[in-house]
Amino acid sequence: MCSSFSPKVVTANDLIGGDVVCLRAKGHVIADQYAMARRSGFDEIEIDNALAARQPEAQWVYRANWRDHDYQTLLRAKNLSIVS
């Protein structure tokens, strides 16, 4: 979790310099998109109360292990190969 989060504009120099300690996605992100957001570098997802009511915690917890919820892992579990 990000601690003492304060919104700011993040520049490329911030990322390179290591000044950014937390990257939070805020807005309309559904539980199915959580894994992709985490793999893309976001540390947290912030949603509004209305979306939280439509997508209960169980849906987010199911996707909490975001490193395992990708198509490659699912194919490996089924012993299928990826053709490139």
N, C-alpha and C positions, 0 to 999 in steps of 0.2 A: 504494500500500500504506500501511496505517496504521503509523505508527512509535510505538514504546514504548506499545503498547496496554495499558491497565489497565481492567478491567471496573468499571463504575459505573452507578448508576441515572441515567438521563437524564431531565431534566424539560423542560417547554416553555420555561422560562426559560433553560436551558442552550442550547437550540437558537436562541432569539432572541438571546441574548447572544453567540453565536459561540464558546462555550467547548468545544463538542464538535468534535473534529478527525477523528473516525473513528466510523462507525456500522457495526458488524459483526453480520451474521445468523449465529447459531450454532444448529446442530441439524440436523434432517432436511430439507435443501433439496436437491432433485435438479437435475441439470444443466439440465433444461428450464425450471426456475423461476429460473435465474440471471439471465436478462435482465430479468424482471419485478422481481426484488429490486433490481437496479442502477437500473432506471428509477424505482423507489420511493424511492431515496435511500441505499441501503446501499452502503458502500464496499468491504466484504469479505464473503465467505461462508466460514464455518468448518464443516467436516463432520468426522465421525469416520472412523477408518481403515476400518471395515467398509463404510461407504458409498463411500469412495474406492476400495475394491477392486472394488465392483460397478459403479462409474461411472468408468472410467479417464480420465486427463488429456485424451485426445483429444476426449471428449465435452464437456468444459468449454472446451477451446480453441476448438472449433467455435462455441461460443456466446459467446466472449470479446468479440466486437464487438457488444455488447449494444444499441447504438443502431440497428443494422441488422436485428435479429431481432425484428421486430414485424409484425403483420398488415398494417399500412398500407404498409410498405416492400415486403412480398411482393406485395401487390396492385398497387402502382405498377410493380414489375418486370414484371408480367404485363399491364400496361396496362389494368387493370380499375379502374373507378371505385367509390368508396364512396358508397352512397346513404344520406342522412341523413334 
